[in-house]
């Protein structure tokens, strides 16, 4: 199987559930996954948990990956996100763990250049775009030649060399901002020689056995990581997809808002004592242990995620998402008649009671923005059943609950159709109401061409909503019917 491509092995596993095909995939890529995990989480046991979780996620993402040429870039990014989830779950500080790891690694001690690079490598790699990361991972993590990398990516060898040079220069500049001065050639040599370490003996076979059993043999820690990482991946993709939608919402019409006064809370502008809430990797424990605090400040860590229960906290969020958290609504159900503050923010509301109202008050006093729920007649789509015998919508027999959405793909296990309606709503950016009358739980996998037909060098119909509508009908037997109904909307405007 050594001469089979990643996609050939993946298809063989998906179609015939061939354990040897999946084992070949794991053995091919486990050095990359384990090494990135080890640098990110700082110790071997956690790195093994992350590695197992990444390959288990792979088995659940097969429908989305069939059109790729290589898995290297996807595995790298999934490992990084899963490692971040591991750090959050265990409330570790990433920088501290990396320092401990580097101090205990003999290879790092023997190579002063690598000792400087390693603590920052995965962070600066995350600042590159996906194509750059994939190319550098192929060249210097998996030690592919320029010709081999070009063949895997479907580009000319000359183009691969030029793109590699550009990506290395960008990487050099990113290291320089962190006080690490080097040449592109030195970077390439140090990363190629030190970035990959052998995974523990037997780990690949253990992962394959868990994958073939569909996760049944996985430990609680691994399953927790899988669940958290999948949510993180879906949330990251959704936030990317709604950037355009947020701009459209800002153009909505104006409405007069009457904002009722709310109870005032003590909201220290700085963390109390030694408590520090703006961290790159955090957990629910951090939020629950926080002193009473409400704050919204410019972000330190873009796209780091968020945590919500009766309290709330987020890092690297656009202002529209802070409004959604504060008022417990969807960003798609807002009428925004004033420009929102630009950029990304870190926010926290850790009050022991009425934390959401405290966050609303902070938005009002700090940004002069108020909001009110109003029942308005609104354009909607009604999700209804057109074909009850469609193959893609199957009554669920699973005990697991999972939902995920990406560019051109929705997947759900043991999900209600109301959850599917919410995923569709994020794409259409207007309310989608479940009128199917079906209350059972279902498994479904929906795929469509998210870009639509290309005209010249542009995709004028992106996102391809007509393609999504047709896919719902063809694959799940569900129809989107235009309508107009009274919907509770959050009307947002500047305070008079």
Secondary structure per residue as TSV (DSSP state, phi and psi in degrees):
chain	resnum	aa	ss	phi	psi
A	1	X	-	360.0	0.1
A	2	X	T	-64.0	-27.2
A	3	X	T	-91.9	0.4
A	4	X	S	-82.8	144.5
A	5	X	-	-75.2	167.4
A	6	X	H	-55.9	-44.5
A	7	X	H	-69.4	-34.1
A	8	X	H	-65.1	-42.6
A	9	X	H	-66.0	-40.8
A	10	X	H	-64.6	-42.9
A	11	X	H	-65.0	-39.0
A	12	X	H	-63.5	-41.2
A	13	X	H	-67.2	-42.2
A	14	X	H	-67.8	-41.3
A	15	X	H	-82.2	-38.4
A	16	X	H	-119.1	1.0
A	17	X	-	54.0	43.1
A	18	X	-	-79.7	113.1
A	19	X	H	-62.9	-36.9
A	20	X	H	-64.5	-32.1
A	21	X	H	-66.7	-43.0
A	22	X	H	-70.1	-37.2
A	23	X	H	-60.7	-39.8
A	24	X	H	-63.7	-39.9
A	25	X	H	-63.0	-45.7
A	26	X	H	-62.1	-47.3
A	27	X	H	-63.8	-31.3
A	28	X	H	-69.3	-38.1
A	29	X	H	-113.2	-5.6
A	30	X	H	-63.6	-32.2
A	31	X	H	-60.1	-41.3
A	32	X	H	-63.5	-51.9
A	33	X	H	-63.4	-47.5
A	34	X	H	-64.5	-40.2
A	35	X	H	-66.5	-44.2
A	36	X	H	-63.9	-41.5
A	37	X	H	-62.5	-42.8
A	38	X	H	-64.0	-42.5
A	39	X	H	-66.5	-31.2
A	40	X	H	-80.5	-42.0
A	41	X	H	-99.3	-19.9
A	42	X	-	92.3	-3.7
A	43	X	S	-152.2	155.6
A	44	X	H	-62.3	-48.6
A	45	X	H	-59.2	-44.2
A	46	X	H	-65.5	-38.3
A	47	X	H	-62.9	-37.4
A	48	X	H	-66.0	-40.5
A	49	X	H	-60.9	-44.5
A	50	X	H	-62.5	-43.8
A	51	X	H	-61.0	-45.3
A	52	X	H	-61.6	-41.8
A	53	X	H	-63.6	-40.8
A	54	X	H	-60.9	-45.8
A	55	X	H	-73.5	-27.0
A	56	X	H	-70.1	-38.6
A	57	X	H	-61.0	-38.7
A	58	X	H	-55.8	-41.5
A	59	X	H	-65.1	-26.0
A	60	X	H	-89.4	-12.9
A	61	X	S	-107.2	9.8
A	62	X	H	-53.8	-44.6
A	63	X	H	-58.6	-30.8
A	64	X	H	-81.1	-15.2
A	65	X	H	-106.4	-4.0
A	66	X	T	-62.5	-25.7
A	67	X	T	-91.6	-0.4
A	68	X	-	-76.7	158.2
A	69	X	S	-90.6	-31.2
A	70	X	-	-148.5	153.0
A	71	X	S	-91.4	-6.6
A	72	X	H	-55.8	-51.4
A	73	X	H	-63.9	-42.3
A	74	X	H	-65.4	-43.1
A	75	X	H	-63.2	-39.4
A	76	X	H	-61.2	-49.5
A	77	X	H	-67.4	-39.7
A	78	X	H	-65.1	-37.7
A	79	X	H	-63.3	-43.8
A	80	X	H	-61.3	-44.8
A	81	X	H	-68.5	-38.6
A	82	X	H	-68.8	-38.5
A	83	X	H	-63.4	-39.2
A	84	X	H	-61.2	-42.1
A	85	X	H	-63.0	-38.1
A	86	X	H	-60.7	-44.1
A	87	X	H	-65.2	-38.8
A	88	X	H	-64.4	-45.3
A	89	X	H	-59.5	-38.3
A	90	X	T	-97.2	6.0
A	91	X	T	54.9	43.5
A	92	X	-	-97.6	153.7
A	93	X	-	-91.6	120.2
A	94	X	H	-60.4	-43.8
A	95	X	H	-62.8	-40.6
A	96	X	H	-62.8	-44.2
A	97	X	H	-64.8	-39.5
A	98	X	H	-64.2	-38.9
A	99	X	H	-64.2	-42.6
A	100	X	H	-61.4	-44.3
A	101	X	H	-61.1	-46.3
A	102	X	H	-65.6	-35.4
A	103	X	H	-68.9	-22.1
A	104	X	T	-103.4	5.2
A	105	X	-	-102.6	116.8
A	106	X	H	-58.9	-39.9
A	107	X	H	-59.9	-38.7
A	108	X	H	-65.4	-38.9
A	109	X	H	-66.0	-29.3
A	110	X	H	-85.7	-10.6
A	111	X	-	-128.8	99.0
A	112	X	H	-62.2	-32.2
A	113	X	H	-65.6	-48.3
A	114	X	H	-63.7	-35.3
A	115	X	H	-60.9	-32.7
A	116	X	H	-77.3	-36.7
A	117	X	H	-77.6	-43.2
A	118	X	H	-55.4	-43.9
A	119	X	H	-62.0	-20.7
A	120	X	H	-108.8	-7.9
A	121	X	H	-58.6	-52.3
A	122	X	H	-68.6	-30.8
A	123	X	H	-65.6	-47.3
A	124	X	H	-72.5	-32.1
A	125	X	H	-61.2	-34.4
A	126	X	T	-68.0	-17.3
A	127	X	T	-82.7	-11.5
A	128	X	S	-81.3	161.8
A	129	X	-	-80.0	171.4
A	130	X	H	-61.3	-40.5
A	131	X	H	-65.1	-39.8
A	132	X	H	-66.7	-43.5
A	133	X	H	-61.6	-44.3
A	134	X	H	-61.7	-44.6
A	135	X	H	-63.9	-46.3
A	136	X	H	-67.1	-36.1
A	137	X	I	-65.1	-40.4
A	138	X	I	-63.8	-45.4
A	139	X	I	-72.9	-45.4
A	140	X	I	-115.0	-14.1
A	141	X	I	-94.2	-42.3
A	142	X	S	-102.4	1.9
A	143	X	-	54.0	42.2
A	144	X	-	-79.6	147.5
A	145	X	-	-72.9	168.0
A	146	X	H	-58.2	-40.4
A	147	X	H	-66.2	-42.6
A	148	X	H	-65.3	-42.9
A	149	X	H	-63.6	-42.2
A	150	X	H	-60.8	-43.1
A	151	X	H	-63.4	-41.5
A	152	X	H	-66.8	-31.9
A	153	X	H	-94.4	-5.2
A	154	X	T	71.0	34.0
A	155	X	S	-126.7	169.9
A	156	X	-	-74.7	153.1
A	157	X	H	-61.7	-40.4
A	158	X	H	-59.7	-41.4
A	159	X	H	-65.0	-39.2
A	160	X	H	-62.0	-41.6
A	161	X	H	-64.4	-42.2
A	162	X	H	-65.9	-42.5
A	163	X	H	-67.4	-35.4
A	164	X	H	-63.6	-43.5
A	165	X	H	-62.6	-42.4
A	166	X	H	-65.6	-42.8
A	167	X	H	-65.1	-39.5
A	168	X	H	-64.2	-38.5
A	169	X	H	-65.8	-40.3
A	170	X	H	-63.8	-40.7
A	171	X	H	-62.8	-41.0
A	172	X	H	-60.3	-42.5
A	173	X	H	-65.0	-38.0
A	174	X	H	-67.4	-40.0
A	175	X	H	-64.0	-38.4
A	176	X	H	-60.6	-37.3
A	177	X	H	-65.5	-20.2
A	178	X	T	-100.1	15.8
A	179	X	T	80.9	13.9
A	180	X	-	-108.4	109.0
A	181	X	-	-98.3	130.2
A	182	X	-	-160.8	169.6
A	183	X	-	-97.3	162.1
A	184	X	H	-61.5	-39.3
A	185	X	H	-65.1	-39.7
A	186	X	H	-65.4	-41.3
A	187	X	H	-57.6	-50.1
A	188	X	H	-58.4	-44.0
A	189	X	H	-66.1	-44.1
A	190	X	H	-67.6	-42.1
A	191	X	H	-66.9	-44.1
A	192	X	H	-62.3	-36.6
A	193	X	H	-82.1	-26.3
A	194	X	H	-123.6	-12.7
A	195	X	S	-72.6	-23.7
A	196	X	-	-114.1	130.0
A	197	X	-	-120.6	152.0
A	198	X	-	-67.5	136.4
A	199	X	-	-74.7	156.5
A	200	X	-	-55.8	144.9
A	201	X	T	-60.9	133.4
A	202	X	T	90.0	-11.1
A	203	X	H	-66.6	-39.5
A	204	X	H	-61.6	-44.6
A	205	X	H	-66.4	-37.2
A	206	X	H	-63.7	-43.3
A	207	X	H	-63.2	-43.3
A	208	X	H	-61.6	-41.3
A	209	X	H	-64.0	-40.3
A	210	X	H	-65.4	-41.4
A	211	X	H	-64.4	-44.0
A	212	X	H	-63.8	-33.4
A	213	X	T	-82.4	8.8
A	214	X	T	57.0	37.1
A	215	X	T	85.6	-1.5
A	216	X	T	-63.0	-29.8
A	217	X	T	-94.9	3.2
A	218	X	-	-74.2	148.0
A	219	X	-	-74.8	165.8
A	220	X	H	-60.3	-40.9
A	221	X	H	-61.0	-44.8
A	222	X	H	-63.8	-44.7
A	223	X	H	-64.5	-36.7
A	224	X	H	-63.7	-42.2
A	225	X	H	-62.8	-42.6
A	226	X	H	-59.1	-48.9
A	227	X	H	-60.9	-47.5
A	228	X	H	-66.4	-41.2
A	229	X	H	-66.7	-39.8
A	230	X	H	-62.2	-41.7
A	231	X	H	-64.1	-40.9
A	232	X	H	-63.0	-42.1
A	233	X	H	-64.6	-43.7
A	234	X	H	-65.8	-40.6
A	235	X	H	-66.0	-41.5
A	236	X	H	-61.7	-44.2
A	237	X	H	-66.1	-39.3
A	238	X	H	-64.7	-41.3
A	239	X	H	-63.8	-35.2
A	240	X	H	-65.9	-40.7
A	241	X	H	-70.1	-27.5
A	242	X	H	-93.0	3.4
A	243	X	H	-58.2	-45.6
A	244	X	H	-65.3	-40.8
A	245	X	H	-61.9	-39.0
A	246	X	H	-61.4	-39.3
A	247	X	H	-63.7	-38.0
A	248	X	H	-67.2	-39.2
A	249	X	H	-64.2	-36.0
A	250	X	T	-62.0	-19.5
A	251	X	T	-89.6	4.2
A	252	X	S	-66.6	162.6
A	253	X	-	-69.8	168.0
A	254	X	-	-93.8	151.9
A	255	X	-	-145.6	138.5
A	256	X	-	-70.7	133.8
A	257	X	-	-119.7	131.6
A	258	X	-	-105.6	114.5
A	259	X	-	-104.7	119.4
A	260	X	-	-76.4	142.4
A	261	X	-	-64.9	147.8
A	262	X	-	-124.2	163.4
A	263	X	-	-61.3	135.1
A	264	X	-	-84.7	146.8
A	265	X	-	-126.1	154.4
A	266	X	-	-69.5	125.0
A	267	X	-	-132.3	82.1
A	268	X	-	-55.0	138.2
A	269	X	S	-80.6	-13.9
A	270	X	S	-126.3	152.1
A	271	X	-	-57.9	147.1
A	272	X	-	-84.6	135.8
A	273	X	T	55.9	-129.3
A	274	X	T	-93.8	1.8
A	275	X	-	-66.8	132.8
A	276	X	-	-133.2	117.1
A	277	X	-	-100.0	-19.1
A	278	X	-	-84.8	87.4
A	279	X	-	-126.7	154.5
A	280	X	S	-72.6	-33.6
A	281	X	S	-128.3	121.0
A	282	X	-	-139.2	175.7
A	283	X	-	-141.0	174.2
A	284	X	H	-61.9	-30.2
A	285	X	H	-61.9	-38.8
A	286	X	H	-61.0	-45.1
A	287	X	H	-65.6	-42.3
A	288	X	H	-69.2	-26.5
A	289	X	T	-91.3	-2.5
A	290	X	S	-69.7	145.3
A	291	X	-	-68.3	164.6
A	292	X	S	-56.8	117.2
A	293	X	-	-156.4	136.0
A	294	X	E	-133.0	123.4
A	295	X	E	-156.1	149.7
A	296	X	E	-135.0	117.8
A	297	X	E	-137.7	158.0
A	298	X	E	-54.3	142.5
A	299	X	-	-70.9	149.8
A	300	X	S	-99.7	-25.4
A	301	X	S	-133.4	87.1
A	302	X	T	-56.6	140.8
A	303	X	T	61.6	31.9
A	304	X	-	-84.8	-19.1
A	305	X	E	112.4	-164.5
A	306	X	E	-160.4	170.5
A	307	X	E	-145.1	132.0
A	308	X	E	-133.8	130.2
A	309	X	S	-140.8	-125.8
A	310	X	S	-74.8	-16.6
A	311	X	S	-110.7	175.1
A	312	X	E	-149.0	152.3
A	313	X	E	-159.1	141.5
A	314	X	E	-151.1	152.0
A	315	X	E	-127.4	133.7
A	316	X	E	68.4	34.6
A	317	X	E	-100.3	146.3
A	318	X	E	-70.9	158.2
A	319	X	H	-63.1	-30.4
A	320	X	H	-62.9	-32.1
A	321	X	H	-75.8	-30.5
A	322	X	H	-65.3	-42.1
A	323	X	H	-59.9	-44.0
A	324	X	H	-60.9	-41.8
A	325	X	H	-67.4	-43.4
A	326	X	H	-63.6	-36.1
A	327	X	H	-107.1	3.6
A	328	X	T	60.3	43.5
A	329	X	-	-131.8	179.2
A	330	X	-	-95.1	146.8
A	331	X	G	-65.5	-22.5
A	332	X	G	-76.5	-8.8
A	333	X	G	-116.3	47.9
A	334	X	E	-124.5	144.6
A	335	X	E	-114.8	112.3
A	336	X	E	-110.2	114.7
A	337	X	-	-109.9	15.2
A	338	X	S	-142.4	144.6
A	339	X	-	-59.5	132.5
A	340	X	-	-84.4	152.7
A	341	X	-	-54.4	132.4
A	342	X	-	-77.9	170.6
A	343	X	S	85.5	-169.0
A	344	X	E	-120.5	152.2
A	345	X	E	-134.0	154.0
A	346	X	E	-103.2	136.7
A	347	X	E	-142.5	156.5
A	348	X	E	-150.9	142.1
A	349	X	E	-140.3	100.8
A	350	X	-	-112.6	27.2
A	351	X	-	-64.5	144.7
A	352	X	S	-66.3	-21.4
A	353	X	S	-148.6	152.1
A	354	X	-	54.5	43.6
A	355	X	H	-64.4	-36.0
A	356	X	H	-66.0	-39.2
A	357	X	H	-66.1	-34.0
A	358	X	H	-63.0	-39.8
A	359	X	H	-67.9	-38.0
A	360	X	H	-60.8	-42.8
A	361	X	H	-64.0	-38.4
A	362	X	H	-64.1	-41.7
A	363	X	H	-60.4	-40.1
A	364	X	H	-68.1	-49.0
A	365	X	H	-77.1	-33.6
A	366	X	H	-87.8	-32.9
A	367	X	H	-119.2	-0.7
A	368	X	-	59.9	36.1
A	369	X	E	-119.7	132.8
A	370	X	E	-126.2	162.5
A	371	X	E	-152.1	156.7
A	372	X	E	-151.2	143.1
A	373	X	E	-78.8	129.1
A	374	X	E	-134.3	136.1
A	375	X	E	-84.3	115.9
A	376	X	E	-129.6	143.9
A	377	X	E	-68.9	123.3
A	378	X	E	-136.7	145.1
A	379	X	E	-65.0	133.3
A	380	X	E	-139.3	170.1
A	381	X	E	-117.6	136.9
A	382	X	E	-101.0	121.6
A	383	X	E	-84.7	115.7
A	384	X	E	-131.6	165.4
A	385	X	E	-89.0	124.5
A	386	X	S	-104.0	-38.2
A	387	X	-	-137.0	105.6
A	388	X	T	-75.7	-6.3
A	389	X	T	-107.1	17.9
A	390	X	-	-63.1	138.5
A	391	X	T	-67.1	-29.8
A	392	X	T	-77.6	-13.0
A	393	X	-	-110.2	107.6
A	394	X	E	-120.7	132.0
A	395	X	E	-55.1	132.3
A	396	X	-	-79.4	140.4
A	397	X	-	-115.2	6.5
A	398	X	-	-86.7	149.6
A	399	X	S	-90.5	-16.2
A	400	X	-	-82.7	150.2
A	401	X	-	-119.6	123.2
A	402	X	E	-148.7	141.1
A	403	X	E	-139.7	144.8
A	404	X	E	-151.6	145.2
A	405	X	E	-137.3	140.8
A	406	X	E	-141.0	-170.6
A	407	X	T	-75.4	105.1
A	408	X	T	87.9	17.5
A	409	X	E	-159.5	132.3
A	410	X	E	-121.4	140.6
A	411	X	E	-142.3	141.5
A	412	X	E	-145.1	142.1
A	413	X	E	-125.0	127.7
A	414	X	E	55.4	47.0
A	415	X	E	-113.9	152.0
A	416	X	-	-81.0	160.8
A	417	X	H	-74.9	-18.1
A	418	X	H	-65.3	-36.1
A	419	X	H	-66.0	-39.9
A	420	X	H	-62.4	-42.1
A	421	X	H	-59.2	-38.3
A	422	X	H	-67.0	-39.0
A	423	X	H	-64.4	-41.7
A	424	X	H	-64.4	-37.4
A	425	X	H	-60.6	-36.2
A	426	X	H	-63.9	-27.4
A	427	X	H	-82.5	-44.3
A	428	X	H	-77.6	-25.7
A	429	X	-	65.9	21.4
A	430	X	S	-135.7	158.7
A	431	X	-	-59.3	135.8
A	432	X	E	-115.9	121.8
A	433	X	E	-108.3	132.1
A	434	X	E	-77.4	110.7
A	435	X	-	-120.3	24.5
A	436	X	S	-73.7	-27.6
A	437	X	-	76.1	4.1
A	438	X	-	-93.6	121.5
A	439	X	-	-108.3	-3.9
A	440	X	S	-75.1	175.3
A	441	X	-	-105.0	146.5
A	442	X	E	-134.0	159.2
A	443	X	E	-105.9	136.9
A	444	X	E	-152.6	155.4
A	445	X	E	-142.4	116.5
A	446	X	E	-119.3	126.9
A	447	X	E	-133.1	143.2
A	448	X	-	-154.2	166.6
A	449	X	-	-79.2	107.2
A	450	X	S	-72.3	-17.0
A	451	X	S	-95.8	-30.6
A	452	X	-	78.4	-166.4
A	453	X	-	-75.3	134.1
A	454	X	-	-84.0	134.5
A	455	X	B	-119.6	108.7
A	456	X	T	66.0	-122.9
A	457	X	T	-104.9	13.7
A	458	X	B	-120.7	159.0
A	459	X	-	-115.3	85.4
A	460	X	T	-65.8	-20.2
A	461	X	T	-104.4	17.4
A	462	X	-	-79.5	134.2
A	463	X	S	-73.6	148.0
A	464	X	-	-80.5	80.6
A	465	X	H	-70.5	-33.7
A	466	X	H	-65.5	-36.0
A	467	X	H	-65.4	-39.1
A	468	X	H	-63.6	-44.3
A	469	X	H	-60.9	-43.0
A	470	X	H	-68.5	-36.7
A	471	X	H	-64.4	-40.1
A	472	X	I	-57.5	-42.7
A	473	X	I	-71.1	-48.7
A	474	X	I	-70.3	-40.5
A	475	X	I	-94.3	-35.4
A	476	X	I	-113.3	-7.1
A	477	X	-	72.0	22.0
A	478	X	E	-109.6	143.5
A	479	X	E	-119.6	140.9
A	480	X	E	-100.7	115.5
A	481	X	E	-109.7	122.2
A	482	X	E	-62.5	144.0
A	483	X	E	-158.8	-176.6
A	484	X	E	-144.7	121.4
A	485	X	E	-142.0	157.8
A	486	X	E	-70.6	123.6
A	487	X	E	-128.7	140.6
A	488	X	E	-73.5	117.7
A	489	X	E	-115.9	150.6
A	490	X	E	-95.8	112.1
A	491	X	E	-94.2	123.3
A	492	X	E	-118.1	130.3
A	493	X	E	-154.2	173.3
A	494	X	E	-72.0	140.1
A	495	X	-	-72.0	132.7
A	496	X	-	-70.5	360.0
